[in-house]
Amino acid sequence: MIECRGVSFSYDGAVSALDSVDLNIEDGEFFCILGGNGSGKSTFAKHLNALLQPDAGTVRINGMDASDPELVYDIRSTAGMVFQNPDDQLVATLVEDDVAFGPENLGVPSAQIAQRVREALKGVGLVGFERHETHALSGGQKQRVALAGVLAMEPRVLILDEASSMLDPRGRKGLMKACRALHARGMTIVMITHFMEEAAEADRVAVFRAGHVAMLGTPEEILTRADELAQLNLDMPESCRLGVALRAKGVPVYAQVREADMVAGIAQAYAERSRTGIAGRPFAFDPRIPDNVSSALDGADALEPVIEISHLSFSYSLSARERRRWHKRSATAGKSSKQALWGNDPSSPWALRDVSLTVRRGEFLGLAGHTGSGKSTLVQHLNGLIRPQEGSVRALGLDLSNKKDAAAVKAKVGVVFQYPERQLFAETVAQDVAFGPHNLGLPQDEVDRRVESSLSRVGLDLSTVGDKSPFELSGGQQRRVAFAGVLAMEPEVLVLDEPMAGLDPAARRDFLELIDRLHRDGLTVVMVSHSMDDLANCCDRIVVMNEGAVFAEGTPAQVFAHADELKSIGLGVPAAQRMALALTEAGVPLRFDGFYTVESLTDELVDLLIGSSGGPSNVADIAKFKTVAREKGC
């Protein structure tokens, strides 16, 4: 289906983005492409539907030469692509019009277009959103609209360029289910991803480095090679990490790329050991939350509040009069029972509903929630970017319904958005970072001090990058400059909305280390994330949002103890916790009196399977494991 021979490409004629790539992708194959940021993955993908033409070599799609301008229409009808950022490809005002755009341009009859739109929206869980405006959707919902638009074209090849980067756990699971169904029907899938669990589902995996293919093989051949993956800024799947750790401690199991296979292997090992009488004794179950975990939340209550939200409600679509009418109707009619397959009630106009919570000085607060749950709307209230329609928001003692107070608090509550490098605009790095302090009216010597200090805090040197254009820097460096621009305001609270979106595993670790270091330096941090592992490792407390309301809050141990409830609203639990739950269901008697890391799960399994772990045997040592995790970057 796809044949690439000696493909080379450069954007500027000097640095190669692709360097003599030879690769074949078979008809009907599920093919995954991995690689660090800047390795050439997206550039390669854009060659597969003739968005780019190679400087040298050939790309053939179903026998068609992608360099032939007369074949571009046929190639793009054959190979549909979903970009990493959906804003790059949404073109219409309404959801159904955007999904219909591709089939209309292919000349599909109107009756068939309507059917394709219905099927595509059903496939991505957005039935009921047909008349919603695309600009008012959350990032994850936009990503699903973009996917539906490509599916409605019914291509023979589906190219996904990190199309799950903004999706919640339920959305990612739904995307993989859709891909498996399309693959089973014969569609060729080319998926670029940083999620190793997604790569594990592919038929073959290619790993890119510096514009060429560094590794190629089945998931089992590629994803278990820890040292080589680390050199390529990648990780093994968590199931492989568990298998490698167990085998290193003498447990006779092999690393598996799929969690279900790893769980089955461990359960079989336990069953065999139990029959021979070698297995260690199971532990008594203690349902109490360990004292050192529950006390963390109690201690947080004693800290000074820096942000207080009380009964906050917000709608993007309703006027004040319409909101009053809605409240009267809902008081008599009760809550709607409609719910999109992957998300929230499509008929609800509320982005936030009666939200009350407190952010306390010095804490690291995590915000979790399904796509469209109101997380981004909530964080924009924290520094007055959006002013409350109902209820109140107070930050650092200021009432943010007051325009003057809302303006004053922006210097003390800094917000870093998804893809923060898109906040960059100035000619040089130094000018970009200095923009905020200049607007505060600070003297030039103080501005210069803040620029140098904030760049240093994010690991950049003013003398090296200060005079460069921010757009000449790598993606990771651009993100650091954007962070520095917020830090130069010297905020007391740092609010981060999915700050690791689109980063490879190594860059993700670097940014988690950076954020954790800023927190240890005294910043109060609020972080939105779809990664349950990041929230578990980094946060003192987690608030879970569902359909615009607070669903749960507590320490990570308390929140992730409720796996079924989280699953019911489209979320999950950290990978180690997920495997522990599966092991318990498979008959392995884990204690389960807290939440697990790979390290703590390894030690308990070693105790069960061979009687001695050589490490801590009490999952109550959560604080210790959290310290280890933070030393690695949260």
C-alpha positions in Angstrom: 0.0 0.0 0.0 2.8 2.5 1.0 6.3 2.2 -0.5 9.1 4.6 0.4 12.5 4.4 -1.2 15.4 6.7 -0.3 13.1 9.5 0.9 15.0 12.6 2.0 13.6 16.0 2.9 14.7 19.3 4.3 12.7 22.4 5.2 15.6 24.8 4.9 18.0 23.1 2.5 20.5 22.7 5.3 19.2 20.3 8.0 17.7 17.0 7.0 14.3 16.3 8.5 14.2 12.9 6.6 17.4 11.1 5.6 17.1 8.2 3.1 14.1 6.6 4.6 13.3 3.1 3.2 10.0 1.7 4.5 7.1 -0.4 3.3 3.7 -0.5 4.9 1.5 -3.4 3.7 -2.2 -3.1 2.7 -4.3 -3.7 5.8 -1.4 -3.3 8.2 -1.7 -1.5 11.6 1.7 0.3 11.6 2.9 2.5 14.5 5.6 5.1 14.3 7.5 6.1 17.5 10.3 8.6 18.1 11.4 11.6 20.1 10.3 15.1 19.4 12.0 16.3 16.2 12.9 12.8 14.9 10.9 13.3 11.7 7.7 11.4 12.4 5.3 14.1 11.4 7.3 15.1 8.4 7.2 11.5 7.2 3.5 11.3 7.8 2.9 14.4 5.6 4.6 12.7 2.7 2.1 9.8 2.9 -0.8 12.0 1.6 1.3 14.4 -0.6 1.2 17.3 1.8 5.0 17.3 1.3 7.0 16.0 -1.6 10.5 14.4 -1.1 13.6 16.3 -2.2 15.0 12.9 -3.1 13.6 9.4 -3.4 10.0 8.2 -4.1 6.8 7.8 -2.1 4.1 5.6 -3.7 0.6 5.3 -2.2 -1.4 2.4 -3.7 1.0 2.5 -6.7 0.6 6.3 -7.2 3.7 8.5 -7.1 3.1 11.2 -4.4 5.4 13.6 -6.4 3.0 13.7 -9.4 0.8 16.8 -9.0 -1.9 15.2 -11.2 -2.3 12.4 -8.6 -2.5 14.5 -5.5 -6.3 14.4 -5.4 -6.4 10.6 -5.8 -3.7 10.2 -3.1 -5.5 12.4 -0.6 -8.8 10.6 -1.3 -6.9 7.3 -0.5 -5.0 8.5 2.5 -6.7 10.6 5.2 -4.7 12.3 7.9 -5.6 13.5 11.4 -3.2 16.2 12.7 -1.9 16.5 16.3 -3.6 19.8 16.8 -7.2 19.8 15.6 -7.3 23.6 15.2 -5.0 23.0 12.2 -7.8 21.2 10.3 -11.2 22.3 11.5 -12.8 24.5 8.9 -16.5 24.9 9.6 -18.5 26.6 12.3 -20.7 23.6 13.2 -19.6 20.1 14.0 -21.8 18.4 11.3 -20.6 20.8 8.6 -17.0 20.2 9.5 -17.4 16.4 9.3 -19.3 16.8 6.0 -16.6 19.0 4.4 -14.3 16.2 3.2 -17.1 14.0 1.6 -18.5 17.1 -0.1 -15.2 17.8 -1.7 -15.0 14.2 -2.9 -18.3 14.7 -4.7 -20.2 12.2 -2.5 -24.0 12.5 -3.0 -25.8 14.5 -0.3 -27.8 11.5 1.0 -24.6 9.5 1.5 -22.9 12.5 3.1 -25.6 12.7 5.8 -25.3 9.0 6.5 -21.5 9.2 6.6 -21.6 12.1 9.1 -24.0 10.2 11.4 -21.8 7.1 11.3 -18.5 9.1 11.8 -19.9 11.0 14.8 -21.2 7.8 16.3 -17.8 6.2 15.8 -16.1 9.0 17.9 -18.8 9.3 20.5 -20.2 12.7 19.5 -23.8 11.9 18.6 -25.9 14.9 19.9 -23.1 17.4 19.1 -24.1 17.9 15.4 -25.2 21.5 15.9 -22.5 22.5 18.4 -20.1 25.2 17.3 -16.6 23.8 16.9 -14.8 26.8 18.5 -16.7 26.2 21.8 -15.6 22.6 22.1 -12.8 21.4 24.4 -9.5 20.3 22.9 -10.3 16.6 23.1 -13.7 17.1 21.6 -12.1 19.0 18.7 -9.7 16.2 18.2 -12.6 13.8 17.9 -14.4 16.0 15.3 -11.2 16.1 13.2 -11.0 12.3 13.4 -14.7 12.0 12.4 -14.1 14.3 9.4 -11.4 12.0 8.1 -13.4 8.8 8.8 -16.4 10.3 6.8 -14.2 10.4 3.7 -13.8 6.6 4.1 -10.1 6.5 3.1 -8.2 3.2 2.5 -5.3 4.6 4.7 -5.9 6.4 8.0 -2.9 8.4 9.2 -3.0 9.5 12.9 -0.4 12.1 13.9 -0.7 11.9 17.7 -4.4 12.0 17.4 -4.9 10.9 21.0 -2.7 13.5 22.6 -5.7 15.5 23.9 -8.0 12.6 24.7 -8.9 11.4 28.1 -8.5 7.7 29.0 -11.9 6.8 27.7 -11.3 8.7 24.5 -8.0 6.9 23.9 -9.6 3.6 24.6 -12.4 4.5 22.2 -10.0 5.6 19.5 -8.0 2.3 19.8 -11.3 0.3 19.6 -12.3 2.3 16.5 -8.8 1.6 15.0 -9.0 -2.1 15.7 -12.5 -2.2 14.1 -11.3 -0.4 11.0 -8.2 -2.5 10.8 -10.4 -5.7 11.0 -12.3 -4.3 8.0 -9.1 -4.0 6.0 -8.1 -0.4 6.5 -4.4 0.4 6.7 -3.7 2.3 9.9 -0.5 4.5 10.3 -0.4 5.8 13.9 2.2 8.2 15.3 2.1 8.2 19.1 4.0 8.7 22.3 1.8 6.3 24.2 3.6 3.0 24.4 0.4 1.1 25.2 -1.0 2.2 21.9 2.1 1.0 20.0 1.7 -2.4 21.7 -1.5 -2.9 19.7 0.2 -2.5 16.3 1.3 -5.2 13.9 4.7 -3.5 13.4 6.5 -0.6 15.0 9.1 1.7 13.5 11.2 4.0 15.7 12.6 7.2 14.0 15.8 9.0 15.1 17.2 12.1 13.3 15.1 11.5 10.2 15.8 7.8 9.6 14.4 4.5 10.8 16.5 3.4 13.8 14.4 0.3 14.8 11.8 -1.8 13.0 10.0 -4.9 14.1 7.0 -6.2 16.0 6.0 -4.6 19.3 7.4 -7.5 21.2 10.8 -7.1 19.4 10.9 -3.3 19.9 9.2 -2.3 23.1 11.1 -4.6 25.4 14.5 -3.1 24.6 14.8 -0.7 27.5 18.4 0.6 26.9 17.9 1.3 23.2 14.5 2.9 23.8 16.0 5.2 26.5 18.7 6.4 24.0 15.8 7.3 21.7 14.0 9.3 24.3 11.3 6.6 24.7 10.1 4.3 27.5 8.9 0.7 27.7 5.2 0.2 28.4 4.6 0.0 32.2 3.8 -3.7 31.8 7.3 -4.3 30.4 8.8 -2.3 33.3 7.0 -4.5 35.7 8.1 -7.7 33.9 11.7 -6.6 33.7 11.7 -5.6 37.4 10.2 -8.9 38.5 12.7 -10.9 36.4 15.6 -8.9 37.8 14.5 -10.1 41.3 14.2 -13.7 40.4 10.6 -14.1 39.4 10.2 -16.5 36.4 8.2 -14.2 34.2 8.9 -12.4 30.9 8.2 -8.8 30.1 5.0 -8.4 28.0 4.1 -5.4 25.9 0.3 -5.8 26.7 -0.9 -5.4 30.2 -3.4 -8.3 29.9 -0.5 -10.7 28.9 1.7 -9.5 31.7 -1.1 -10.0 34.2 -1.8 -13.5 32.8 1.9 -14.4 33.1 2.1 -13.3 36.7 -1.1 -15.0 37.7 0.1 -18.2 36.1 3.4 -17.9 38.0 1.5 -17.5 41.3 -0.8 -20.4 40.5 2.2 -22.7 39.8 4.1 -21.5 42.9 0.9 -22.0 45.1 0.6 -25.6 43.9 4.2 -26.4 44.8 4.0 -24.6 48.1 6.8 -22.1 47.2 4.7 -19.0 47.1 4.9 -16.5 49.9 2.0 -16.1 52.3 -0.7 -13.6 51.2 -1.1 -10.6 53.3 -4.1 -9.7 55.5 -6.2 -7.1 53.8 -6.3 -3.8 55.7 -9.0 -1.4 54.3 -7.8 1.6 56.2 -6.0 4.4 54.4 -2.5 4.6 55.8 -2.0 7.3 58.4 0.8 9.0 56.5 -1.5 9.3 53.5 -4.7 10.5 55.2 -2.7 13.0 57.2 -1.5 14.7 54.0 -5.1 15.9 53.3 -5.6 16.9 56.9 -2.4 18.9 56.8 -3.5 20.6 53.6 -6.6 21.9 55.4 -4.4 23.9 57.8 -2.6 25.8 55.0 -3.6 29.3 53.9 -6.1 29.5 51.1 -4.8 31.3 48.0 -7.7 30.7 45.7 -11.3 30.1 46.9 -14.1 29.1 44.6 -17.7 29.0 45.8 -20.7 27.7 43.9 -19.2 28.7 40.5 -21.3 28.1 37.4 -20.5 29.2 33.9 -22.0 28.8 30.4 -20.6 29.9 27.1 -24.0 29.9 25.3 -26.6 31.2 27.8 -27.4 34.8 28.6 -28.2 35.8 32.2 -31.9 35.6 31.5 -31.5 32.2 29.8 -29.5 30.9 32.8 -32.3 31.9 35.2 -34.9 30.1 33.0 -32.6 27.0 32.8 -32.4 26.8 36.6 -36.2 27.1 36.9 -36.7 24.3 34.2 -34.1 22.0 35.7 -35.5 22.4 39.2 -38.8 20.8 38.0 -37.5 18.5 35.1 -34.5 16.9 36.8 -31.2 16.1 35.3 -30.9 15.1 31.6 -30.2 11.4 31.1 -28.4 12.1 27.7 -24.7 11.3 27.5 -22.3 11.1 24.6 -20.6 7.8 24.2 -17.2 9.3 25.1 -18.2 12.3 27.2 -20.8 14.6 28.6 -24.5 15.5 28.0 -24.6 17.2 24.6 -27.8 19.1 25.5 -26.2 20.7 28.7 -25.1 24.3 28.1 -23.0 24.3 31.3 -19.2 24.3 31.2 -19.2 24.6 35.1 -22.0 23.7 37.5 -21.9 24.8 41.2 -18.1 24.2 41.6 -16.7 24.9 45.1 -13.0 24.2 45.9 -10.0 25.7 47.6 -6.4 25.9 46.5 -4.0 26.2 49.5 -0.6 27.9 49.6 2.3 25.6 48.7 0.3 22.6 47.6 0.5 20.8 44.3 -3.1 20.3 43.2 -4.1 18.1 40.2 -7.2 18.6 38.1 -8.5 15.5 36.3 -11.6 15.0 34.3 -13.0 13.6 31.0 -12.8 15.6 27.8 -15.3 18.5 28.1 -15.6 18.2 31.9 -14.8 21.9 32.4 -11.1 21.7 33.4 -9.8 24.4 31.0 -12.8 26.7 31.8 -12.1 26.3 35.5 -8.4 27.2 35.3 -9.2 30.3 33.2 -11.3 31.5 36.2 -8.3 31.2 38.5 -6.7 34.4 37.3 -9.6 36.3 35.9 -9.2 35.4 32.3 -12.9 34.4 32.6 -15.0 36.2 35.2 -17.7 34.3 37.1 -21.3 34.5 35.9 -22.6 32.8 39.1 -20.9 32.2 42.4 -17.6 33.7 43.4 -13.8 33.3 42.8 -11.3 34.9 45.2 -7.6 34.8 44.5 -5.0 36.1 47.0 -7.8 37.9 48.7 -9.1 39.7 45.5 -12.6 39.3 44.2 -12.3 38.3 40.5 -15.8 39.4 39.6 -14.3 42.9 40.0 -12.6 44.0 36.8 -9.8 45.9 38.6 -9.1 43.0 41.0 -9.1 40.5 38.1 -6.5 42.6 36.2 -4.4 42.9 39.4 -4.3 39.2 40.0 -3.0 38.2 36.6 0.5 39.1 37.7 0.3 36.7 40.7 -1.5 33.8 39.2 0.3 32.7 36.0 -1.4 30.4 33.5 0.4 28.2 31.0 -1.9 26.8 28.3 -1.8 23.7 26.2 1.0 24.0 23.7 2.5 27.0 25.6 5.0 27.6 22.8 2.1 29.1 20.8 2.1 32.0 23.3 5.5 33.1 21.8 5.4 36.2 19.6 8.4 38.5 20.0 11.5 38.8 17.8 13.9 37.5 20.4 13.7 35.2 23.5 14.7 38.0 25.8 12.0 40.3 24.5 9.4 37.6 24.8 10.3 36.8 28.4 10.5 40.5 29.2 7.0 41.3 27.8 5.1 40.6 31.1 7.5 42.5 33.4 7.5 45.5 31.1 3.7 45.6 31.2 4.0 45.7 35.0 5.8 49.0 34.6 9.0 47.7 36.3 12.3 49.5 35.8 14.6 48.1 33.2 17.2 46.7 35.6 14.5 44.7 37.4 13.1 43.5 34.0 16.6 42.3 33.1 17.0 40.5 36.4 13.7 38.7 36.0 14.5 37.7 32.4 17.9 36.2 33.4 16.5 34.5 36.5 13.4 33.0 34.9 15.4 31.6 32.0 17.8 30.1 34.4 14.9 28.5 36.4 13.8 26.6 33.2 17.3 25.5 32.4 18.2 28.1 29.7 21.1 30.5 29.6 20.3 34.2 28.6 23.7 34.7 27.0 23.1 31.6 24.7 19.5 32.0 23.7 18.6 35.6 24.6 19.2 37.2 21.2 17.8 34.2 19.2 14.4 34.2 17.7 12.2 31.9 19.8 11.0 30.2 16.5 14.6 29.1 15.8 14.6 26.9 19.0 13.6 23.3 19.3 10.0 22.6 20.4 11.2 21.7 23.9 13.2 24.9 24.2 10.2 27.0 22.9 8.1 25.5 25.7 10.7 26.4 28.3 10.8 30.0 27.0 7.0 30.1 27.3 7.3 28.9 30.9 10.0 31.5 31.6 7.7 34.3 30.3 5.1 33.3 33.0 7.8 32.9 35.7 9.2 36.4 34.9 6.0 37.8 36.4 7.0 36.1 39.7 3.6 34.6 40.3 2.6 33.0 43.6 0.5 30.4 41.8 1.4 28.6 38.6 -1.6 27.1 36.7 -0.7 24.5 34.0 -3.3 23.3 31.5 -1.9 20.0 30.0 1.7 21.3 29.9 3.1 17.9 28.7 0.8 17.5 25.7 2.7 16.3 22.6 6.0 15.7 24.4 8.0 12.5 24.0 8.7 10.5 27.2 12.1 12.0 27.9 10.9 15.6 27.4 7.9 14.8 29.5 10.2 13.7 32.4 12.2 16.8 32.0 9.2 19.1 32.3 7.8 17.1 35.2 11.2 17.6 36.9 11.1 21.3 36.1 7.5 21.7 37.5 8.4 19.8 40.6 11.5 21.9 41.2 9.4 25.1 40.9 7.0 23.6 43.4 9.8 22.8 45.8 11.0 26.4 45.4 7.7 27.6 47.0 5.3 28.0 44.1 1.7 26.8 44.5 1.0 24.6 41.5 -2.3 23.7 39.9 -1.9 21.2 37.0 -4.5 19.8 34.6 -3.6 16.4 33.1 -5.1 13.4 31.4 -2.2 11.3 32.7 -3.2 9.4 35.8 0.4 8.4 36.4 1.6 12.0 36.3 -1.2 13.1 38.8 -0.4 10.2 41.1 3.3 10.9 41.2 3.2 14.7 41.4 0.2 15.9 43.3 -0.6 16.3 47.0 -4.3 16.4 46.2 -6.5 15.7 43.2 -9.8 17.2 42.2 -11.8 15.2 39.7 -14.3 17.0 37.4 -17.3 15.4 35.7 -19.8 17.2 33.4 -18.7 20.6 34.8 -19.0 19.6 38.5 -16.6 18.4 41.2 -16.9 14.6 41.2 -14.3 13.8 43.9 -11.3 15.2 45.7 -8.6 13.8 48.0 -5.1 12.5 48.0 -4.0 10.3 45.1 -4.4 7.2 47.3 -7.9 8.2 48.2 -9.0 9.2 44.7 -7.4 6.2 42.9 -8.9 3.7 45.4 -12.2 4.2 43.5 -11.3 2.7 40.1 -14.8 1.7 39.1 -16.2 5.2 39.8 -13.4 6.8 37.8 -14.0 4.4 34.9 -17.7 5.3 34.9 -16.8 8.9 34.1 -14.2 8.2 31.4 -11.1 8.2 33.6 -8.8 5.5 34.9 -6.1 4.8 37.4 -2.3 4.7 37.1 -0.9 1.8 35.1 0.5 0.0 38.2 -2.8 0.3 40.0 -4.6 -0.9 37.0 -2.4 -4.0 36.8 -2.8 -4.6 40.5 -6.6 -4.6 40.1 -6.4 -7.0 37.3 -4.1 -9.3 39.3 -6.5 -9.3 42.2 -9.3 -10.3 39.8 -7.1 -13.1 38.5 -6.7 -14.5 42.0 -3.4 -13.0 43.1 -4.0 -12.0 46.8 -2.5 -8.5 46.9 -3.1 -6.4 50.1 -4.5 -3.4 48.2 -4.4 -1.0 51.1 -3.1 2.0 49.1 -2.2 2.8 45.5 0.7 1.1 43.7 3.7 2.2 41.8 5.6 -0.2 39.6 8.3 -0.4 42.4 5.9 -1.2 45.2 3.9 -3.6 43.1 7.1 -5.4 42.2 8.2 -5.8 45.8 4.8 -7.1 46.9 4.7 -9.6 44.1 8.2 -10.8 44.8 7.2 -11.4 48.4 4.2 -13.4 47.2 6.0 -15.4 44.5 9.3 -16.2 46.0 9.0 -15.0 49.6 11.5 -12.1 49.7 11.6 -8.9 47.9 14.7 -7.3 49.3 12.7 -4.1 49.5 9.9 -2.5 51.3 7.0 -4.9 51.9 4.4 -2.5 53.1 2.4 -0.4 50.6 1.7 2.0 53.4 5.2 3.4 52.5 3.4 5.5 49.8 5.2 8.6 50.9 8.6 7.0 50.4 7.6 5.8 46.9 6.3 9.3 46.1 9.6 10.8 47.1 11.4 8.3 44.8 9.1 9.2 42.0 9.7 13.0 42.5 13.4 12.4 42.4 12.8 11.0 38.9 10.7 14.0 37.9 7.5 14.0 40.0 
